[in-house]
Structures are given as C-alpha cells and as structure tokens.
C-alpha cells in the first residue's frame, strides 16, 4: 500500500500526563497515538482557531 503523502519521522518529548491523556483520546477515537497527534495538529492549522490562555499571575491578587 502506497501513501499519497510523504511522511517524516520526529521525536517529541512531552510530560507523562500529556502522553497518557493523548493515549486515552486516541483509544476513544479508535486511532493510534501517532494518528491522534497528527489529527490534532492538522485540526489546529486554521489560525482562527488558535487559543491563547495567559498564565495567571498571583502577585496581582490582593
């Protein structure tokens, strides 16, 4: 079976809890871990969908 898209291999470091969450989501979506990561990255290519959450700074709280 030939792939229509050329692929490349990369190594990614991530926190253990994030990997566990991704594995759980992959299982729920009947995907491999790699498939889940690719699907989420492809889904985030639209710049209008990017969410930015600023870090909270507790020093401003009185």
HUNOR-V867520 format. One record per backbone hydrogen bond with DSSP energy under -0.5 kcal/mol. CO is the residue of the C=O (numbers start at 1). NH is the residue of the N-H. If there is no record, write none. Layout:
# HUNOR-V867520
CO_NH + CO_NH
This chain:
# HUNOR-V867520
15_19 + 16_20 + 17_21 + 18_22 + 19_23 + 20_24 + 21_25 + 22_26 + 23_27 + 24_28 + 25_29 + 26_31 + 27_30 + 32_36 + 33_37 + 34_38 + 35_39 + 36_40 + 37_41 + 38_42 + 39_43 + 40_44 + 41_44 + 42_45 + 45_47 + 46_49 + 47_50 + 51_53 + 52_54 + 56_58 + 57_60 + 58_61
